[in-house]
Amino acid sequence: MEEVKLFGVWPSPYVYRIIWALQLKGVKYEHVEEDLANKSELLMKYNPVHKKVPVLVHNGKPISESLVILEYIEETWPQPPLLQQEPYDRAMARFWIKFAEEKSIAFASFYVAQGGEELEKATEEAKRVLKILEEEVLGERKYFGGNEIGLIDLVIGWIALSFGEIEEAVGVKVMNGCDFPGMLAWIQNFREHPAIKANLPKHDELLAYYKQKREIILASKTA
C-alpha cells in the first residue's frame, strides 16, 4: 500500500501547486501542516538542505522543491498527464515554466513596493510579464496546458490563487478586463475546475494574511 505525505504550510503557493497536482491525479495523501517558526524534526530530517516546504514523502522517500515534486508526481502517476506527449510541446512547457518562475520576482517587487515611482515601476513590470504570458503562452486556449490543466497551469496557478488578494493588499489593480481578458478568463476557468475549487483558501483569510505580511515587510524597510 502506497504512503504519501505532503509537508506544507498555509497559504504557500508552492504547497498549493502540489496539492492541486495530487488532486488532479487522484492520489490519496496525508497533509502535514508545518509551523515554520517551530519546524518539526521530521521536516528537518526530510529536507536537511533547505529545511523548507513543500516536501513530498512517498513510501518513506522524501522529495523537495516544488518543481522537482511536480515532475516526480507526473512520472510516478502518469495518468491523467500534466505534460503534453510531443517532445517539442513538453520542451516548450518547461521553457515557460522556467520563465514564469524567474519572472515571479516582478510580482514580489510589486507586493513590497512602498509607493510612488517604486510602485509605478513595479506595476508596469508585473503588467509586462502578465501580457507575455497571456499573448505568447495562453492565447485562445482554456488553460495554459491546452484543453486540460497542465504543469504550467499549476506553476502559474498562484496568480489565480492569490494575486487578487495581493492587489487588494497593495491597493493597486494590475489586471482588468480590458487589458487582460485572457488571463481573467483563465483565472475563472482554473478556479472553477473541481480539483482546484475544492482546494482554495478563503478570500478574507488570505487577504488578511497578505495585508499583515506586507505591513511587516514595509515596516522593516523603513526601520
CYANA upper distance limits for C-alpha pairs under 8 A (distance plus 0.5 A):
  2 GLU  CA     58 HIS  CA      7.82
  2 GLU  CA     59 ASN  CA      6.55
  3 GLU  CA     29 TYR  CA      7.64
  3 GLU  CA     57 VAL  CA      8.28
  3 GLU  CA     58 HIS  CA      6.27
  3 GLU  CA     59 ASN  CA      5.41
  3 GLU  CA     60 GLY  CA      7.99
  4 VAL  CA     28 LYS  CA      7.53
  4 VAL  CA     29 TYR  CA      5.23
  4 VAL  CA     30 GLU  CA      6.79
  4 VAL  CA     56 LEU  CA      7.64
  4 VAL  CA     57 VAL  CA      6.16
  4 VAL  CA     58 HIS  CA      5.18
  4 VAL  CA     59 ASN  CA      6.89
  5 LYS  CA     29 TYR  CA      5.84
  5 LYS  CA     30 GLU  CA      5.15
  5 LYS  CA     31 HIS  CA      6.37
  5 LYS  CA     32 VAL  CA      7.43
  5 LYS  CA     56 LEU  CA      6.29
  5 LYS  CA     57 VAL  CA      5.54
  5 LYS  CA     58 HIS  CA      7.13
  6 LEU  CA     29 TYR  CA      7.46
  6 LEU  CA     30 GLU  CA      6.67
  6 LEU  CA     31 HIS  CA      5.41
  6 LEU  CA     32 VAL  CA      6.38
  6 LEU  CA     54 PRO  CA      7.36
  6 LEU  CA     55 VAL  CA      6.33
  6 LEU  CA     56 LEU  CA      5.16
  6 LEU  CA     57 VAL  CA      6.87
  7 PHE  CA     31 HIS  CA      6.65
  7 PHE  CA     32 VAL  CA      5.21
  7 PHE  CA     33 GLU  CA      6.54
  7 PHE  CA     34 GLU  CA      7.02
  7 PHE  CA     43 LEU  CA      7.86
  7 PHE  CA     53 VAL  CA      6.66
  7 PHE  CA     54 PRO  CA      6.02
  7 PHE  CA     55 VAL  CA      5.59
  7 PHE  CA     56 LEU  CA      6.90
  8 GLY  CA     12 SER  CA      8.07
  8 GLY  CA     15 VAL  CA      6.15
  8 GLY  CA     31 HIS  CA      7.68
  8 GLY  CA     32 VAL  CA      6.73
  8 GLY  CA     33 GLU  CA      5.76
  8 GLY  CA     34 GLU  CA      6.26
  8 GLY  CA     53 VAL  CA      5.70
  8 GLY  CA     54 PRO  CA      5.45
  8 GLY  CA     55 VAL  CA      7.47
  9 VAL  CA     15 VAL  CA      7.46
  9 VAL  CA     33 GLU  CA      5.85
  9 VAL  CA     34 GLU  CA      5.83
  9 VAL  CA     35 ASP  CA      7.47
  9 VAL  CA     36 LEU  CA      8.17
  9 VAL  CA     53 VAL  CA      7.49
  9 VAL  CA     54 PRO  CA      8.23
 10 TRP  CA     15 VAL  CA      8.40
 10 TRP  CA     33 GLU  CA      8.06
 11 PRO  CA     15 VAL  CA      8.20
 11 PRO  CA     16 TYR  CA      8.10
 11 PRO  CA    201 PRO  CA      7.90
 11 PRO  CA    206 LEU  CA      7.96
 12 SER  CA     16 TYR  CA      6.90
 13 PRO  CA     17 ARG  CA      6.76
 13 PRO  CA    157 GLY  CA      8.38
 13 PRO  CA    158 TRP  CA      5.90
 13 PRO  CA    161 LEU  CA      7.95
 14 TYR  CA     18 ILE  CA      7.43
 14 TYR  CA     53 VAL  CA      8.43
 14 TYR  CA     54 PRO  CA      7.21
 14 TYR  CA     66 SER  CA      6.44
 15 VAL  CA     19 ILE  CA      6.88
 15 VAL  CA     53 VAL  CA      7.54
 15 VAL  CA     54 PRO  CA      5.82
 15 VAL  CA     66 SER  CA      7.79
 16 TYR  CA     20 TRP  CA      6.58
 16 TYR  CA    199 ASN  CA      8.44
 17 ARG  CA     21 ALA  CA      6.73
 17 ARG  CA     66 SER  CA      8.12
 17 ARG  CA    154 LEU  CA      5.74
 17 ARG  CA    155 VAL  CA      6.92
 17 ARG  CA    157 GLY  CA      7.48
 17 ARG  CA    158 TRP  CA      8.28
 18 ILE  CA     22 LEU  CA      6.71
 18 ILE  CA     54 PRO  CA      8.36
 18 ILE  CA     66 SER  CA      7.39
 18 ILE  CA     69 ILE  CA      7.82
 18 ILE  CA     70 LEU  CA      7.07
 19 ILE  CA     23 GLN  CA      6.67
 19 ILE  CA    199 ASN  CA      8.17
 20 TRP  CA     24 LEU  CA      6.56
 20 TRP  CA    154 LEU  CA      7.69
 20 TRP  CA    195 ALA  CA      6.92
 20 TRP  CA    196 ILE  CA      6.56
 20 TRP  CA    199 ASN  CA      7.77
 21 ALA  CA     25 LYS  CA      6.70
 21 ALA  CA     70 LEU  CA      7.60
 21 ALA  CA     73 ILE  CA      7.95
 21 ALA  CA    154 LEU  CA      7.81
 22 LEU  CA     26 GLY  CA      6.53
 22 LEU  CA     27 VAL  CA      5.64
 22 LEU  CA     28 LYS  CA      7.91
 22 LEU  CA     29 TYR  CA      8.37
 22 LEU  CA     73 ILE  CA      7.97
 23 GLN  CA     27 VAL  CA      6.70
 23 GLN  CA     28 LYS  CA      8.37
 23 GLN  CA    195 ALA  CA      6.15
 24 LEU  CA     80 PRO  CA      8.02
 24 LEU  CA    195 ALA  CA      6.36
 25 LYS  CA     77 TRP  CA      7.28
 25 LYS  CA     78 PRO  CA      8.49
 25 LYS  CA     79 GLN  CA      6.91
 25 LYS  CA     80 PRO  CA      6.60
 34 GLU  CA     39 LYS  CA      7.01
 34 GLU  CA     40 SER  CA      7.51
 35 ASP  CA     39 LYS  CA      6.07
 35 ASP  CA     40 SER  CA      8.03
 36 LEU  CA     52 LYS  CA      8.39
 39 LYS  CA     43 LEU  CA      7.06
 39 LYS  CA     44 MET  CA      7.59
 40 SER  CA     44 MET  CA      6.99
 41 GLU  CA     45 LYS  CA      6.57
 42 LEU  CA     46 TYR  CA      6.49
 43 LEU  CA     47 ASN  CA      6.34
 43 LEU  CA     48 PRO  CA      8.16
 43 LEU  CA     51 LYS  CA      6.99
 43 LEU  CA     52 LYS  CA      8.00
 43 LEU  CA     53 VAL  CA      8.45
 43 LEU  CA     55 VAL  CA      8.25
 44 MET  CA     48 PRO  CA      5.54
 44 MET  CA     51 LYS  CA      5.96
 46 TYR  CA     55 VAL  CA      7.79
 46 TYR  CA     62 PRO  CA      6.13
 46 TYR  CA     63 ILE  CA      8.38
 47 ASN  CA     51 LYS  CA      5.46
 47 ASN  CA     52 LYS  CA      7.22
 47 ASN  CA     55 VAL  CA      7.62
 47 ASN  CA     62 PRO  CA      8.05
 47 ASN  CA     64 SER  CA      7.04
 53 VAL  CA     64 SER  CA      7.92
 53 VAL  CA     65 GLU  CA      8.08
 54 PRO  CA     64 SER  CA      6.88
 54 PRO  CA     65 GLU  CA      7.02
 54 PRO  CA     66 SER  CA      6.83
 55 VAL  CA     62 PRO  CA      6.95
 55 VAL  CA     63 ILE  CA      6.17
 55 VAL  CA     64 SER  CA      5.23
 55 VAL  CA     65 GLU  CA      7.52
 55 VAL  CA     66 SER  CA      8.34
 55 VAL  CA     69 ILE  CA      8.33
 56 LEU  CA     62 PRO  CA      6.10
 56 LEU  CA     63 ILE  CA      5.69
 56 LEU  CA     64 SER  CA      7.06
 56 LEU  CA     69 ILE  CA      7.33
 57 VAL  CA     61 LYS  CA      5.72
 57 VAL  CA     62 PRO  CA      4.71
 57 VAL  CA     63 ILE  CA      6.75
 58 HIS  CA     62 PRO  CA      6.92
 58 HIS  CA     63 ILE  CA      8.49
 63 ILE  CA     68 VAL  CA      7.88
 63 ILE  CA     69 ILE  CA      6.58
 64 SER  CA     68 VAL  CA      7.27
 64 SER  CA     69 ILE  CA      6.83
 65 GLU  CA     69 ILE  CA      6.64
 66 SER  CA     70 LEU  CA      6.62
 67 LEU  CA     71 GLU  CA      6.83
 68 VAL  CA     72 TYR  CA      6.68
 69 ILE  CA     73 ILE  CA      6.60
 70 LEU  CA     74 GLU  CA      6.72
 70 LEU  CA    151 LEU  CA      7.94
 71 GLU  CA     75 GLU  CA      6.75
 72 TYR  CA     76 THR  CA      6.43
 73 ILE  CA     77 TRP  CA      6.24
 73 ILE  CA     78 PRO  CA      8.09
 74 GLU  CA     78 PRO  CA      5.63
 74 GLU  CA     79 GLN  CA      8.38
 74 GLU  CA     81 PRO  CA      7.31
 74 GLU  CA     82 LEU  CA      7.08
 74 GLU  CA     83 LEU  CA      8.27
 78 PRO  CA     82 LEU  CA      8.43
 81 PRO  CA    150 GLY  CA      8.12
 82 LEU  CA    145 GLY  CA      8.15
 82 LEU  CA    149 ILE  CA      7.32
 82 LEU  CA    150 GLY  CA      4.73
 82 LEU  CA    151 LEU  CA      5.78
 83 LEU  CA     90 ARG  CA      6.49
 83 LEU  CA     93 ALA  CA      7.99
 83 LEU  CA    145 GLY  CA      8.06
 83 LEU  CA    150 GLY  CA      6.39
 83 LEU  CA    151 LEU  CA      6.76
 84 GLN  CA     89 ASP  CA      6.43
 84 GLN  CA     90 ARG  CA      6.01
 84 GLN  CA    145 GLY  CA      8.32
 85 GLN  CA     89 ASP  CA      7.77
 85 GLN  CA     90 ARG  CA      7.35
 86 GLU  CA     90 ARG  CA      6.73
 87 PRO  CA     91 ALA  CA      6.58
 88 TYR  CA     92 MET  CA      6.68
 89 ASP  CA     93 ALA  CA      6.66
 90 ARG  CA     94 ARG  CA      6.80
 91 ALA  CA     95 PHE  CA      6.68
 92 MET  CA     96 TRP  CA      6.77
 93 ALA  CA     97 ILE  CA      6.62
 93 ALA  CA    145 GLY  CA      8.40
 93 ALA  CA    151 LEU  CA      8.21
 93 ALA  CA    152 ILE  CA      6.84
 94 ARG  CA     98 LYS  CA      6.66
 94 ARG  CA    152 ILE  CA      8.21
 95 PHE  CA     99 PHE  CA      6.74
 96 TRP  CA    100 ALA  CA      6.48
 96 TRP  CA    137 VAL  CA      8.14
 96 TRP  CA    152 ILE  CA      7.69
 97 ILE  CA    101 GLU  CA      6.71
 97 ILE  CA    151 LEU  CA      8.45
 97 ILE  CA    152 ILE  CA      6.06
 97 ILE  CA    155 VAL  CA      7.17
 97 ILE  CA    156 ILE  CA      8.37
 98 LYS  CA    102 GLU  CA      6.65
 99 PHE  CA    103 LYS  CA      6.55
100 ALA  CA    104 SER  CA      6.56
100 ALA  CA    155 VAL  CA      8.12
100 ALA  CA    156 ILE  CA      7.30
101 GLU  CA    155 VAL  CA      8.26
103 LYS  CA    107 PHE  CA      8.24
103 LYS  CA    129 VAL  CA      7.54
104 SER  CA    108 ALA  CA      7.03
105 ILE  CA    109 SER  CA      6.57
106 ALA  CA    110 PHE  CA      6.85
106 ALA  CA    122 ALA  CA      7.19
106 ALA  CA    125 GLU  CA      6.66
106 ALA  CA    126 ALA  CA      5.94
106 ALA  CA    129 VAL  CA      8.22
107 PHE  CA    111 TYR  CA      6.66
107 PHE  CA    122 ALA  CA      8.11
107 PHE  CA    126 ALA  CA      6.18
108 ALA  CA    112 VAL  CA      6.93
109 SER  CA    113 ALA  CA      6.37
109 SER  CA    122 ALA  CA      6.45
110 PHE  CA    119 LEU  CA      6.82
110 PHE  CA    122 ALA  CA      5.21
110 PHE  CA    123 THR  CA      6.34
110 PHE  CA    126 ALA  CA      7.50
111 TYR  CA    166 ILE  CA      7.11
111 TYR  CA    167 GLU  CA      8.36
111 TYR  CA    170 VAL  CA      6.83
111 TYR  CA    214 ARG  CA      7.69
112 VAL  CA    214 ARG  CA      6.89
112 VAL  CA    217 ILE  CA      7.40
112 VAL  CA    218 LEU  CA      7.19
113 ALA  CA    118 GLU  CA      6.33
113 ALA  CA    119 LEU  CA      5.42
113 ALA  CA    122 ALA  CA      7.45
114 GLN  CA    118 GLU  CA      7.09
114 GLN  CA    119 LEU  CA      6.70
114 GLN  CA    218 LEU  CA      7.35
115 GLY  CA    119 LEU  CA      5.04
115 GLY  CA    120 GLU  CA      7.76
116 GLY  CA    120 GLU  CA      6.72
117 GLU  CA    121 LYS  CA      6.58
118 GLU  CA    122 ALA  CA      6.71
119 LEU  CA    123 THR  CA      6.47
120 GLU  CA    124 GLU  CA      6.81
121 LYS  CA    125 GLU  CA      6.76
122 ALA  CA    126 ALA  CA      6.69
123 THR  CA    127 LYS  CA      6.73
123 THR  CA    174 VAL  CA      7.13
124 GLU  CA    128 ARG  CA      6.66
125 GLU  CA    129 VAL  CA      6.87
126 ALA  CA    130 LEU  CA      6.73
126 ALA  CA    174 VAL  CA      8.10
127 LYS  CA    131 LYS  CA      6.56
127 LYS  CA    174 VAL  CA      7.02
127 LYS  CA    175 MET  CA      8.02
128 ARG  CA    132 ILE  CA      6.90
129 VAL  CA    133 LEU  CA      6.86
130 LEU  CA    134 GLU  CA      6.61
130 LEU  CA    183 MET  CA      8.31
131 LYS  CA    135 GLU  CA      6.44
131 LYS  CA    180 PHE  CA      7.76
132 ILE  CA    136 GLU  CA      5.92
132 ILE  CA    137 VAL  CA      7.77
133 LEU  CA    137 VAL  CA      5.66
133 LEU  CA    138 LEU  CA      6.79
134 GLU  CA    138 LEU  CA      5.45
134 GLU  CA    139 GLY  CA      6.49
134 GLU  CA    180 PHE  CA      7.90
134 GLU  CA    182 GLY  CA      6.65
134 GLU  CA    183 MET  CA      6.42
135 GLU  CA    139 GLY  CA      5.73
137 VAL  CA    144 PHE  CA      6.97
138 LEU  CA    142 LYS  CA      8.23
138 LEU  CA    143 TYR  CA      7.22
138 LEU  CA    144 PHE  CA      5.47
138 LEU  CA    182 GLY  CA      7.92
138 LEU  CA    183 MET  CA      8.39
139 GLY  CA    182 GLY  CA      7.74
140 GLU  CA    182 GLY  CA      7.82
141 ARG  CA    146 GLY  CA      6.13
141 ARG  CA    147 ASN  CA      7.34
142 LYS  CA    146 GLY  CA      6.70
142 LYS  CA    147 ASN  CA      6.30
142 LYS  CA    148 GLU  CA      8.16
142 LYS  CA    185 ALA  CA      8.36
142 LYS  CA    186 TRP  CA      6.72
142 LYS  CA    189 ASN  CA      7.56
143 TYR  CA    147 ASN  CA      6.56
143 TYR  CA    148 GLU  CA      6.76
143 TYR  CA    149 ILE  CA      6.29
143 TYR  CA    150 GLY  CA      8.15
143 TYR  CA    153 ASP  CA      7.26
143 TYR  CA    186 TRP  CA      6.63
143 TYR  CA    189 ASN  CA      8.09
143 TYR  CA    190 PHE  CA      7.84
144 PHE  CA    149 ILE  CA      7.55
144 PHE  CA    150 GLY  CA      7.39
144 PHE  CA    152 ILE  CA      6.79
144 PHE  CA    153 ASP  CA      6.05
145 GLY  CA    149 ILE  CA      5.81
145 GLY  CA    150 GLY  CA      4.85
145 GLY  CA    151 LEU  CA      7.56
145 GLY  CA    152 ILE  CA      6.90
145 GLY  CA    153 ASP  CA      6.89
146 GLY  CA    150 GLY  CA      8.05
149 ILE  CA    153 ASP  CA      6.39
149 ILE  CA    154 LEU  CA      8.05
149 ILE  CA    190 PHE  CA      8.20
150 GLY  CA    154 LEU  CA      7.15
151 LEU  CA    155 VAL  CA      6.78
152 ILE  CA    156 ILE  CA      6.60
153 ASP  CA    157 GLY  CA      5.94
154 LEU  CA    158 TRP  CA      8.17
156 ILE  CA    160 ALA  CA      8.28
157 GLY  CA    161 LEU  CA      6.61
157 GLY  CA    190 PHE  CA      8.33
158 TRP  CA    162 SER  CA      6.38
158 TRP  CA    163 PHE  CA      7.51
159 ILE  CA    163 PHE  CA      5.26
159 ILE  CA    164 GLY  CA      8.17
159 ILE  CA    187 ILE  CA      8.15
160 ALA  CA    164 GLY  CA      8.10
160 ALA  CA    187 ILE  CA      5.47
160 ALA  CA    188 GLN  CA      8.34
160 ALA  CA    190 PHE  CA      7.64
160 ALA  CA    191 ARG  CA      7.25
161 LEU  CA    191 ARG  CA      8.29
161 LEU  CA    200 LEU  CA      7.46
161 LEU  CA    201 PRO  CA      8.47
162 SER  CA    166 ILE  CA      6.78
162 SER  CA    206 LEU  CA      7.88
163 PHE  CA    167 GLU  CA      6.59
164 GLY  CA    168 GLU  CA      6.87
165 GLU  CA    169 ALA  CA      6.61
165 GLU  CA    203 HIS  CA      7.79
165 GLU  CA    206 LEU  CA      7.27
165 GLU  CA    207 LEU  CA      5.50
165 GLU  CA    210 TYR  CA      7.59
166 ILE  CA    170 VAL  CA      6.67
166 ILE  CA    207 LEU  CA      7.70
166 ILE  CA    210 TYR  CA      6.83
166 ILE  CA    211 LYS  CA      8.39
167 GLU  CA    171 GLY  CA      6.32
167 GLU  CA    172 VAL  CA      5.95
167 GLU  CA    173 LYS  CA      6.11
167 GLU  CA    174 VAL  CA      7.43
168 GLU  CA    172 VAL  CA      7.18
168 GLU  CA    173 LYS  CA      7.94
168 GLU  CA    207 LEU  CA      7.89
169 ALA  CA    207 LEU  CA      7.21
169 ALA  CA    210 TYR  CA      6.72
169 ALA  CA    211 LYS  CA      5.44
169 ALA  CA    214 ARG  CA      7.96
170 VAL  CA    211 LYS  CA      8.30
170 VAL  CA    214 ARG  CA      8.49
175 MET  CA    179 ASP  CA      7.36
175 MET  CA    180 PHE  CA      6.44
175 MET  CA    184 LEU  CA      8.15
176 ASN  CA    180 PHE  CA      6.27
176 ASN  CA    181 PRO  CA      7.80
176 ASN  CA    184 LEU  CA      8.23
177 GLY  CA    181 PRO  CA      5.35
177 GLY  CA    184 LEU  CA      7.41
180 PHE  CA    184 LEU  CA      6.75
181 PRO  CA    185 ALA  CA      6.62
182 GLY  CA    186 TRP  CA      6.62
183 MET  CA    187 ILE  CA      6.65
184 LEU  CA    188 GLN  CA      6.86
185 ALA  CA    189 ASN  CA      6.70
186 TRP  CA    190 PHE  CA      6.36
187 ILE  CA    191 ARG  CA      6.52
188 GLN  CA    192 GLU  CA      6.58
189 ASN  CA    193 HIS  CA      6.91
190 PHE  CA    196 ILE  CA      7.39
191 ARG  CA    196 ILE  CA      6.17
191 ARG  CA    197 LYS  CA      5.81
192 GLU  CA    196 ILE  CA      7.31
192 GLU  CA    197 LYS  CA      5.89
193 HIS  CA    197 LYS  CA      6.27
194 PRO  CA    198 ALA  CA      6.61
195 ALA  CA    199 ASN  CA      7.32
196 ILE  CA    200 LEU  CA      7.08
201 PRO  CA    205 GLU  CA      7.87
201 PRO  CA    206 LEU  CA      7.11
202 LYS  CA    206 LEU  CA      6.65
203 HIS  CA    207 LEU  CA      6.50
204 ASP  CA    208 ALA  CA      6.66
205 GLU  CA    209 TYR  CA      6.71
206 LEU  CA    210 TYR  CA      6.84
207 LEU  CA    211 LYS  CA      6.59
208 ALA  CA    212 GLN  CA      6.59
209 TYR  CA    213 LYS  CA      6.60
210 TYR  CA    214 ARG  CA      6.44
211 LYS  CA    215 GLU  CA      6.73
212 GLN  CA    216 ILE  CA      6.85
213 LYS  CA    217 ILE  CA      6.77
214 ARG  CA    218 LEU  CA      6.57
215 GLU  CA    219 ALA  CA      6.51
216 ILE  CA    220 SER  CA      6.75
217 ILE  CA    221 LYS  CA      6.87
218 LEU  CA    222 THR  CA      6.98
219 ALA  CA    223 ALA  CA      6.57
